[in-house]
Amino acid sequence: MSKDSLDTLRCKIEDLDTALLKLLNERAGVSRRIGKLKAKDGLGIYDRDREESIYEYLARHNKGPLKTSEINRIFSEIISVSRKLQSAVVGDDTESQVKSIAAVDTSTPSKNTSVYGIFGNPVAHSMSPLIHNAAFRLLGIDAIYLPFEVKDLQGAVAGMRVLQLRGASITHPFKTKIIGLIDEIDVTAKEVGAVNTLILDGDSIRGINTDWTGAVRCIEGLLPVKGNHFVVVGAGGAARAVVFGITREGGKVTLVNRTRDNGLALAEAFGLPFVPLGEIEDISGDCLINTTPVGMYPDVAEMPIPKGVLSRYKAVVDIIYNPFKTRLLTEAEAAGCMTKNGIDMFVFQGAEQFRIWTGREAPVKEMKEVVYHRLLVSGH
Ligand SMILES: NC(=O)c1ccc[n+]([C@@H]2O[C@H](COP(=O)([O-])OP(=O)(O)OC[C@H]3O[C@@H](n4cnc5c(N)ncnc54)[C@H](OP(=O)(O)O)[C@@H]3O)[C@@H](O)[C@H]2O)c1
């Protein structure tokens, strides 16, 4: 009985494989024809917006039992093969470039290799090693960037001097604690009240903040900071950098937070009006920025504010980037707002670190690509 049913099920799988094989080859044929059209119109093979829309379509229509991250992994291979087919038609090597940036570097570090890292706890989820190592490889810089899960911050700072780490990123929960442990803090990091970057100069360690630069460059991808009114939701570490950047660049901020005392403390530090989260329906602005973790994976159905208020804004930025389109951004698009996720803020703060550490402009486009690639292919 059980052998019969095993045979029956295997027959079913063979039928499905036959159908899949036919469909995959049909898809490849269509993809080749698209490659020919791209070649005729002088278009590049790689189109991130188009690929993103494919993944979004799949996520929307996936009824399981496969998880969306599993579907993404399968389609990542299909799309990669399609790019290769189109590359053969167009004579463009984008596919191999994306792959080689994302690939693990197997070259052996030497005594001349500069070492950088990130101090945090936890740190396993950080994508900073991904973007910095990609940038080092792309520009042919003999350097490596490593994650350090730090239990003793003072020990890590001493270790940085002893081991001559050239620079380090500082992440949760150390951005303010690090201030008392280093030799020098630049004036803007002092004003933000947080350090996210260390630079070793001889035996001296200097702390700076690039989060606010990342936030400003991210927002400016949507609308100018100067002269616009921003409603910033959240009053944690990320909000500090966002609020500092906006006010420094001439934007107006209203701060909104769940816990009154935390919100008032940040609002008073920067001289801003404060509104409790429960009263967000009473205000409006040009751009709403979410700096809370609400909506981040795995709680992707959540959003930090009622969706009815979204139509009062021209633009909405969510600094979360996992998932890269949060429910807040989906609802904001439906309400007709321009939107941006947190990938730009993350990549731009890293690009600024890279520039300060190496004296070279960071390959921002490729850094963004590796982040998208990781989020799409590896799931969460
Ligand atoms: N894109 C980037 O480059 C970037 C950089 C940094 C951080 N981030 C992201 O930004 C988020 C916040 O990070 P953080 O370091 O600022 O965190 P944090 O210091 O812990 O602050 C969290 C803030 O969110 C509010 N909050 C938390 N849960 C809430 C809820 N359920 N409803 C309403 N408000 C809530 C908190 O309000 P209370 O005061 O009421 O507790 C607080 O104001 C994280 O998702 C992080 O991944 C992104």
The ligand as an SDF file (V2000), in Angstrom:
LIG
                    3D

 48 52  0  0  0  0  0  0  0  0999 V2000
   18.6590   52.2890    7.9930 N   0  0  0  0  0  0  0  0  0  0  0  0
   19.5860   52.4810    8.8970 C   0  0  0  0  0  0  0  0  0  0  0  0
   20.7240   52.8140    8.5800 O   0  0  0  0  0  0  0  0  0  0  0  0
   19.2540   52.3360   10.3550 C   0  0  0  0  0  0  0  0  0  0  0  0
   20.1530   52.8340   11.3110 C   0  0  0  0  0  0  0  0  0  0  0  0
   19.8470   52.6810   12.6560 C   0  0  0  0  0  0  0  0  0  0  0  0
   18.6760   52.0450   13.0280 C   0  0  0  0  0  0  0  0  0  0  0  0
   17.8430   51.5640   12.0760 N   0  0  0  0  0  0  0  0  0  0  0  0
   16.5820   50.9100   12.4620 C   0  0  0  0  0  0  0  0  0  0  0  0
   15.8340   51.8420   13.2370 O   0  0  0  0  0  0  0  0  0  0  0  0
   15.0660   51.1740   14.2030 C   0  0  0  0  0  0  0  0  0  0  0  0
   15.2370   51.8280   15.5630 C   0  0  0  0  0  0  0  0  0  0  0  0
   16.5690   51.7080   16.0110 O   0  0  0  0  0  0  0  0  0  0  0  0
   17.0750   52.5000   17.3280 P   0  0  0  0  0  0  0  0  0  0  0  0
   18.4840   52.1260   17.5030 O   0  0  0  0  0  0  0  0  0  0  0  0
   16.7100   53.9180   17.2710 O   0  0  0  0  0  0  0  0  0  0  0  0
   16.1800   51.7810   18.4650 O   0  0  0  0  0  0  0  0  0  0  0  0
   15.9060   52.3090   19.9280 P   0  0  0  0  0  0  0  0  0  0  0  0
   16.9880   53.2220   20.4010 O   0  0  0  0  0  0  0  0  0  0  0  0
   15.5960   51.0880   20.7290 O   0  0  0  0  0  0  0  0  0  0  0  0
   14.5600   53.2010   19.7970 O   0  0  0  0  0  0  0  0  0  0  0  0
   13.3450   52.6400   19.4260 C   0  0  0  0  0  0  0  0  0  0  0  0
   12.2650   53.7290   19.3350 C   0  0  0  0  0  0  0  0  0  0  0  0
   11.1200   53.0950   18.7680 O   0  0  0  0  0  0  0  0  0  0  0  0
   10.0010   53.2370   19.6340 C   0  0  0  0  0  0  0  0  0  0  0  0
    9.2240   52.0060   19.6400 N   0  0  0  0  0  0  0  0  0  0  0  0
    9.6750   50.7470   19.8600 C   0  0  0  0  0  0  0  0  0  0  0  0
    8.6430   49.8760   19.7790 N   0  0  0  0  0  0  0  0  0  0  0  0
    7.5280   50.6110   19.5350 C   0  0  0  0  0  0  0  0  0  0  0  0
    6.1570   50.2720   19.3490 C   0  0  0  0  0  0  0  0  0  0  0  0
    5.7280   48.9970   19.3970 N   0  0  0  0  0  0  0  0  0  0  0  0
    5.2860   51.2710   19.0780 N   0  0  0  0  0  0  0  0  0  0  0  0
    5.6980   52.5460   19.0140 C   0  0  0  0  0  0  0  0  0  0  0  0
    6.9930   52.9420   19.2090 N   0  0  0  0  0  0  0  0  0  0  0  0
    7.8910   51.9620   19.4430 C   0  0  0  0  0  0  0  0  0  0  0  0
   10.5860   53.4860   21.0050 C   0  0  0  0  0  0  0  0  0  0  0  0
    9.6080   54.2260   21.7210 O   0  0  0  0  0  0  0  0  0  0  0  0
    9.5820   54.3190   23.3280 P   0  0  0  0  0  0  0  0  0  0  0  0
   10.4020   55.5190   23.6810 O   0  0  0  0  0  0  0  0  0  0  0  0
    8.1480   54.4460   23.6130 O   0  0  0  0  0  0  0  0  0  0  0  0
   10.1750   53.0340   23.8490 O   0  0  0  0  0  0  0  0  0  0  0  0
   11.8280   54.3050   20.6500 C   0  0  0  0  0  0  0  0  0  0  0  0
   11.4850   55.6430   20.4880 O   0  0  0  0  0  0  0  0  0  0  0  0
   15.4790   49.7050   14.1280 C   0  0  0  0  0  0  0  0  0  0  0  0
   14.5260   49.0250   13.3480 O   0  0  0  0  0  0  0  0  0  0  0  0
   16.7970   49.7340   13.3930 C   0  0  0  0  0  0  0  0  0  0  0  0
   17.0230   48.5490   12.6490 O   0  0  0  0  0  0  0  0  0  0  0  0
   18.1010   51.7060   10.7570 C   0  0  0  0  0  0  0  0  0  0  0  0
  1  2  1  0
  2  3  2  0
  2  4  1  0
  4  5  1  0
  4 48  2  0
  5  6  2  0
  6  7  1  0
  7  8  2  0
  8  9  1  0
  8 48  1  0
  9 10  1  0
  9 46  1  0
 10 11  1  0
 11 12  1  0
 11 44  1  0
 12 13  1  0
 13 14  1  0
 14 15  2  0
 14 16  1  0
 14 17  1  0
 17 18  1  0
 18 19  2  0
 18 20  1  0
 18 21  1  0
 21 22  1  0
 22 23  1  0
 23 24  1  0
 23 42  1  0
 24 25  1  0
 25 26  1  0
 25 36  1  0
 26 27  1  0
 26 35  1  0
 27 28  2  0
 28 29  1  0
 29 30  1  0
 29 35  2  0
 30 31  1  0
 30 32  2  0
 32 33  1  0
 33 34  2  0
 34 35  1  0
 36 37  1  0
 36 42  1  0
 37 38  1  0
 38 39  2  0
 38 40  1  0
 38 41  1  0
 42 43  1  0
 44 45  1  0
 44 46  1  0
 46 47  1  0
M  CHG  2   8   1  16  -1
M  END
$$$$
